[in-house]
Amino acid sequence: MLDSSMTPVVRSLEIQDPLAVPSAPGRVAAAPAGTGLPGKSRPPRRRRRWLWVTLGILLVLGLVACFVSSRISSAKAAAAVKLAAQGPPPVPVVAAASRKGDIGVYYSGLGAVTPFETVTVKSRVTGQLVSIRYREGDTVQKGDLLLEIDDGPYQAALTQAEGQLLRDQAALDNARIDLIRYQELVPRKAAPEQQLATQQATVHQDEGVVKLDEGQIKAAQVNLAYCKIAAPVTGRIGLRLVDPGNIVQASDTTGLLVITQMDPISAIFTISEDQLQVVLKKMAAGQPLQVDAYDRDAKTKLAQGSLTTLDNQIDPTTGTLKLRATFQNSKGTLFPNQFINARLLVQEKRGVTLVSTAAVQRNSQATYVYVVKPDSTVTIRPITLGTSEGADSEVTSGLRPGEVVVMTGVDKLQEGSKVSTSTSNPAPNPAAKSATARKGS
């Protein structure tokens, strides 16, 4: 601003005070009186006045800048003093209240889904497979027609056996008539006794032949019935193993199809031998024991059933015992040979103090929680835990229902820390849900 305001003044002075131009060669024009320099005029008063105005403006601007800076510094200092007087800011945490509820005592074990019945259907006669009456994956009922084998040869064999029976039956009838005749002649001495004995043997022989023919007829009828293969059990059919048109043999080992019973279905799992006595006492008292089947990650509940039976010996290599549980599987959530996590409910604790497992902290000396007091500060509270199940843990001492404990954000806390809480709704306990469902029913 100073340079731009002074430029017109300098240019004006240069115009108003030019050097004298010589009027003639060899002569120089005289300078005005009192300049002290030859050929230049004296600076005017207007230039000095502009210099003083500029200096005054700069001085005022400097004073204003100093005043504003001092006010900002004072405000910052006051804010710092106020912040120091208030102390550190509250720590944001997520908290949840302890509550009274029910929790179950479970024995967990690994297992696999095992069908009660799995049948490989095979042909009992040799012949050409002419038709298939099912689709892969169908659920069939016991007695449903599944396959048909060409019965022409067996129908012919049955006809032959029936004809043979008629012929031999006629021979038997004739032999019996002759026997009656000889029995009348021998007492009269009209026929030798040897002939009577021979005729009796002939009758018995023909009776045997007729009996043999009857057996052949039954065998032909059985083979004819085997040409139509029906479902031996109710279950689900797997993938087709033989296509129509192939010749099937009674000696084939692969079979024609496999049927697996799906509903009900069982699961075999293991528990430790140390847990056996509790289970035996419950079963001896006639108490049904609930079994829950979960997926591989133990997060999704697939089915709920009951304990059916125990194995008769402990595996010495693993120290475990096999148990079988039965499940209703109308929705097909359990599949044969599927891996499951089985959970056997042996006890249900009611009306106990529950806290979120995420709120429980541990060190080398104790188990504790951070309890939020009414003044929004925390205190360390040692507790004693009982049963832990899923997201809930039973507190046997050290905590009352309704007290608020910190779940997340504990890494920045210490005794007396001030906190800013946000609440979290704890997930319902599965044992409590099942108990509520049983009460309602």
C-alpha positions in Angstrom: 0.0 0.0 0.0 2.9 2.4 0.8 4.6 1.9 -2.6 1.4 2.3 -4.6 0.4 5.6 -2.7 3.9 7.1 -3.0 4.2 6.4 -6.7 2.0 9.3 -7.9 3.8 11.7 -5.6 7.2 10.8 -6.9 6.0 11.1 -10.5 4.5 14.5 -9.7 7.7 15.7 -8.2 9.7 14.5 -11.2 7.4 16.4 -13.5 7.3 19.5 -11.4 11.1 19.7 -10.8 12.9 19.0 -14.0 16.6 19.9 -14.6 17.3 23.2 -16.3 17.9 22.8 -20.0 20.9 24.9 -21.3 19.8 27.7 -23.4 22.9 27.9 -25.4 26.0 25.8 -26.1 28.6 26.1 -23.3 26.2 27.7 -20.9 24.3 26.1 -18.0 21.1 27.5 -16.5 21.3 28.7 -13.0 19.6 26.6 -10.3 17.0 28.1 -8.0 18.3 29.7 -4.9 18.8 27.7 -1.7 18.9 24.2 -3.2 22.6 23.5 -2.5 22.8 21.3 -5.6 23.3 22.7 -9.0 20.5 21.9 -11.4 17.8 20.6 -8.8 14.9 22.2 -7.1 13.9 21.9 -3.3 11.4 19.0 -2.4 7.9 20.3 -1.6 6.0 20.0 1.8 3.4 17.6 0.4 5.9 14.7 0.2 6.8 15.1 3.9 3.2 15.1 4.8 2.5 11.7 3.0 5.5 10.1 4.8 4.1 11.1 8.2 0.6 9.8 7.3 2.0 6.4 6.2 4.0 6.1 9.4 0.9 6.8 11.5 -1.2 4.2 9.7 1.5 1.6 10.3 1.7 2.4 13.9 -2.1 2.1 14.4 -2.1 -1.3 12.6 0.7 -2.6 14.8 -1.2 -1.5 18.0 -4.4 -3.2 16.8 -2.5 -6.4 16.0 -0.9 -6.4 19.5 -4.3 -5.9 21.1 -6.0 -8.7 19.2 -3.1 -11.1 19.9 -3.2 -10.4 23.6 -7.0 -11.1 23.7 -6.6 -14.4 21.9 -3.8 -15.5 24.2 -5.9 -14.6 27.2 -8.9 -16.6 25.9 -6.7 -19.7 25.4 -5.2 -19.4 28.8 -8.6 -19.1 30.4 -9.9 -22.2 28.5 -6.8 -24.2 29.5 -7.4 -23.2 33.2 -11.1 -24.2 33.0 -10.2 -27.5 31.3 -7.6 -28.3 34.0 -10.1 -27.5 36.7 -12.7 -29.9 35.1 -10.2 -32.8 35.0 -9.8 -35.5 32.2 -12.8 -36.1 29.9 -15.1 -39.1 30.6 -14.1 -42.4 28.9 -16.9 -43.6 26.5 -17.8 -47.2 27.4 -20.6 -49.7 26.7 -22.3 -51.0 29.8 -25.1 -53.5 30.7 -27.0 -54.2 33.9 -26.7 -57.5 35.7 -30.0 -59.3 36.0 -31.8 -62.3 37.6 -32.5 -65.2 35.3 -32.1 -68.9 34.5 -29.0 -70.6 33.2 -28.4 -74.2 32.2 -25.5 -76.6 33.0 -24.5 -78.3 29.7 -22.2 -81.1 28.8 -20.8 -80.6 25.3 -19.5 -83.2 23.0 -18.7 -83.8 19.3 -20.9 -86.1 17.3 -22.3 -87.1 14.0 -25.8 -87.6 12.7 -26.6 -91.3 12.4 -29.8 -92.7 10.8 -31.7 -95.4 12.5 -32.0 -97.3 9.2 -29.9 -97.2 6.0 -30.8 -99.8 3.4 -29.0 -100.7 0.1 -31.6 -102.1 -2.2 -30.4 -105.0 -4.3 -32.0 -107.3 -6.8 -32.8 -110.9 -5.7 -33.2 -112.2 -9.3 -31.3 -111.8 -12.5 -32.9 -109.9 -15.4 -33.2 -106.7 -17.3 -34.2 -103.6 -15.5 -37.2 -102.3 -17.4 -38.6 -99.4 -15.4 -37.8 -97.0 -12.5 -40.8 -95.7 -10.5 -39.0 -93.0 -8.4 -37.0 -89.8 -8.7 -33.7 -89.1 -7.0 -34.2 -87.5 -3.7 -37.8 -88.6 -3.2 -39.1 -89.6 0.2 -40.8 -92.9 -0.2 -43.1 -94.9 2.2 -42.5 -98.5 3.1 -44.1 -100.7 0.4 -43.9 -98.2 -2.5 -43.0 -99.7 -5.8 -39.5 -98.6 -6.9 -38.2 -100.9 -9.7 -39.4 -103.5 -12.1 -37.4 -106.3 -13.7 -38.4 -108.2 -16.8 -40.6 -111.1 -15.4 -41.1 -113.0 -18.7 -38.7 -115.8 -17.9 -40.0 -116.2 -14.4 -43.6 -116.2 -15.7 -42.7 -119.0 -18.1 -41.0 -121.0 -15.3 -44.2 -120.7 -13.2 -46.3 -122.0 -16.1 -44.0 -124.9 -16.6 -44.1 -125.8 -12.9 -47.9 -125.6 -12.9 -48.1 -128.0 -15.9 -45.7 -130.4 -14.3 -47.8 -130.4 -11.2 -51.0 -131.3 -13.2 -49.2 -134.2 -14.9 -47.8 -135.6 -11.7 -51.0 -135.1 -9.8 -52.8 -137.2 -12.5 -50.2 -140.0 -12.1 -50.7 -139.9 -8.3 -54.5 -140.2 -8.7 -54.1 -143.2 -11.0 -51.6 -144.9 -8.6 -54.0 -144.4 -5.7 -56.9 -146.1 -7.7 -54.6 -149.1 -8.4 -53.7 -149.3 -4.8 -57.3 -149.5 -3.8 -57.9 -152.3 -6.3 -54.9 -154.3 -5.1 -56.0 -153.9 -1.5 -59.3 -155.6 -2.5 -57.7 -158.4 -4.5 -55.0 -159.5 -2.1 -57.3 -160.7 0.7 -59.1 -162.9 -2.0 -55.8 -164.3 -3.1 -56.4 -162.8 -6.5 -53.2 -160.7 -6.5 -49.8 -161.3 -4.9 -48.9 -159.3 -1.8 -45.7 -158.2 -3.5 -47.7 -156.3 -6.1 -49.7 -154.5 -3.3 -46.5 -153.4 -1.6 -45.1 -152.2 -5.0 -48.2 -150.2 -5.6 -48.1 -148.6 -2.2 -44.5 -147.5 -2.9 -45.6 -146.1 -6.3 -48.2 -144.0 -4.5 -45.7 -142.6 -2.0 -43.3 -141.8 -4.9 -46.0 -139.9 -6.8 -46.9 -138.0 -3.7 -43.3 -136.9 -3.4 -43.2 -135.8 -7.0 -46.4 -133.7 -6.5 -44.8 -132.1 -3.4 -41.7 -131.2 -5.4 -43.9 -129.7 -8.2 -45.7 -127.6 -5.6 -42.3 -126.3 -4.3 -41.2 -125.4 -7.8 -44.4 -123.4 -8.3 -43.9 -121.5 -5.0 -40.3 -120.8 -6.1 -41.4 -119.5 -9.4 -44.0 -117.3 -7.7 -41.4 -115.9 -5.3 -39.0 -115.1 -8.2 -41.9 -113.5 -10.1 -42.6 -111.3 -7.0 -39.0 -110.4 -6.8 -39.2 -108.8 -10.2 -41.1 -105.9 -8.6 -38.9 -104.2 -6.0 -40.7 -102.2 -3.2 -39.3 -99.9 -0.6 -38.3 -101.9 2.5 -38.3 -98.8 4.8 -39.6 -95.3 4.8 -36.9 -92.8 4.0 -35.2 -90.7 1.4 -33.7 -92.1 -1.8 -30.2 -91.2 -2.8 -28.7 -90.9 -6.3 -29.6 -93.6 -8.8 -27.0 -96.3 -9.2 -28.3 -98.3 -12.2 -30.1 -97.0 -15.2 -33.1 -98.8 -17.0 -32.0 -101.3 -19.7 -29.1 -102.8 -17.7 -29.0 -106.4 -16.8 -28.9 -106.7 -13.0 -27.5 -109.7 -11.2 -28.6 -111.2 -7.9 -24.9 -111.4 -7.0 -24.3 -107.6 -7.5 -22.7 -106.0 -4.4 -23.2 -102.3 -5.4 -27.0 -102.4 -5.2 -29.6 -100.5 -7.2 -30.3 -97.6 -4.8 -29.9 -96.5 -1.1 -32.8 -95.5 1.2 -32.0 -93.6 4.4 -34.5 -93.0 7.2 -34.6 -89.2 7.8 -37.4 -88.7 10.4 -36.9 -89.4 13.2 -33.1 -89.5 13.1 -30.4 -89.9 15.8 -27.0 -88.5 16.6 -24.2 -90.2 18.4 -21.9 -88.0 20.5 -19.4 -88.4 23.3 -18.9 -87.1 26.8 -16.1 -87.5 29.3 -16.1 -90.4 31.7 -15.9 -87.9 34.5 -19.4 -86.6 33.6 -20.9 -90.1 33.4 -22.1 -90.4 37.0 -24.3 -87.3 36.8 -26.0 -88.6 33.6 -26.5 -92.1 35.1 -28.2 -90.6 38.1 -30.6 -88.5 36.0 -31.5 -91.5 33.8 -32.0 -93.8 36.8 -34.4 -91.3 38.2 -36.4 -91.4 35.0 -35.6 -87.7 34.2 -35.6 -87.0 30.4 -32.4 -85.1 29.4 -32.6 -82.5 26.6 -30.0 -82.6 23.8 -29.4 -79.6 21.5 -27.7 -80.1 18.1 -25.6 -77.2 16.8 -23.7 -76.7 13.6 -19.9 -77.0 13.2 -19.4 -73.4 14.5 -21.6 -74.1 17.5 -23.6 -70.9 16.7 -26.7 -72.1 14.9 -29.1 -74.5 16.7 -30.2 -77.2 14.2 -32.6 -79.4 16.3 -33.7 -80.2 19.8 -34.1 -83.8 21.0 -33.7 -86.1 24.0 -31.1 -88.6 25.2 -32.1 -92.1 24.2 -29.4 -94.5 25.4 -25.7 -94.9 26.4 -23.1 -97.3 25.1 -22.1 -100.2 27.3 -18.4 -99.4 27.6 -15.9 -96.5 27.8 -13.3 -96.0 25.1 -10.0 -96.4 27.0 -8.0 -94.6 24.4 -10.0 -91.3 24.7 -11.7 -91.8 28.1 -15.1 -91.0 26.6 -18.5 -92.7 26.3 -20.8 -92.7 23.3 -24.4 -91.5 23.8 -27.3 -91.6 21.3 -29.9 -88.8 21.1 -33.1 -88.9 19.0 -34.4 -85.9 17.1 -37.6 -85.2 15.2 -36.4 -84.1 11.7 -39.5 -83.1 9.8 -37.7 -80.1 8.3 -34.6 -82.0 7.3 -32.1 -79.8 9.2 -30.1 -82.8 10.2 -28.5 -84.9 7.5 -26.9 -88.3 7.8 -23.1 -88.2 8.7 -23.4 -84.5 9.4 -20.9 -83.2 12.0 -22.6 -81.6 15.0 -21.8 -80.1 18.4 -24.1 -81.8 20.9 -25.1 -80.1 24.2 -26.6 -82.2 26.9 -28.6 -80.3 29.5 -28.1 -81.9 32.9 -29.3 -79.1 35.2 -31.2 -75.8 35.1 -30.4 -73.1 37.6 -33.2 -70.7 38.2 -33.3 -67.2 39.7 -29.5 -66.6 39.7 -27.6 -63.4 39.1 -26.4 -63.2 35.5 -23.9 -60.9 33.9 -22.6 -60.6 30.3 -19.5 -62.7 29.9 -17.9 -59.8 28.0 -17.9 -57.7 31.2 -15.9 -60.3 33.2 -12.2 -59.3 33.6 -9.4 -61.5 34.9 -5.9 -61.1 36.1 -3.4 -63.4 38.0 -5.0 -62.6 41.3 -8.8 -62.3 40.9 -11.8 -62.2 38.6 -13.5 -58.8 38.7 -15.8 -56.4 36.9 -16.0 -52.6 36.6 -19.2 -51.4 38.3 -20.6 -48.0 37.2 -21.6 -46.0 40.3 -24.5 -43.4 40.3 -21.9 -40.5 39.9 -20.7 -42.0 36.6 -17.4 -43.2 38.0 -16.3 -46.9 38.1 -15.0 -49.1 40.8 -13.3 -52.5 40.6 -15.5 -55.2 42.1 -14.1 -58.8 42.7 -16.7 -61.5 41.9 -17.1 -65.3 42.0 -18.3 -67.0 38.9 -20.5 -70.1 38.6 -21.8 -71.6 35.4 -21.0 -69.9 32.1 -23.3 -70.5 29.1 -23.0 -68.6 25.8 -23.0 -64.9 26.4 -24.0 -65.1 30.1 -22.2 -66.0 33.3 -23.6 -66.8 36.7 -22.3 -64.6 39.5 -22.4 -66.4 42.9 -21.0 -63.5 44.9 -19.8 -59.9 44.6 -22.6 -58.5 42.4 -26.3 -57.8 42.8 -29.0 -57.9 40.1 -29.5 -54.4 38.6 -25.9 -53.1 39.0 -24.4 -51.7 35.8 -21.1 -53.2 34.6 -18.8 -52.1 31.8 -18.6 -54.4 28.8 -16.3 -52.6 26.4 -13.7 -49.9 26.8 -12.1 -51.3 30.0 -8.6 -50.9 28.6 -8.7 -47.1 29.5 -10.3 -47.5 32.9 -8.9 -47.5 36.4 -10.4 -47.1 39.9 -12.5 -43.9 40.0 -12.4 -43.2 36.3 -15.3 -41.1 35.0 -17.2 -42.7 32.2 -19.8 -41.9 29.6 -22.0 -45.0 29.2 -24.1 -46.3 26.4 -26.3 -49.3 27.2 -26.3 -52.6 25.5 -29.1 -55.1 25.6 -27.7 -58.6 26.5 -28.6 -61.5 24.4 -31.3 -63.8 25.9 -30.0 -67.0 27.5 -31.0 -70.2 25.6 -31.7 -72.0 28.8 -34.0 -69.2 29.9 -35.8 -69.3 26.6 -36.4 -73.0 26.8 -37.5 -72.7 30.4 -40.0 -70.0 29.4 -41.3 -72.2 26.6 -41.8 -75.2 28.9 -43.7 -73.0 31.4 -46.0 -71.7 28.7 -46.7 -75.2 27.5 
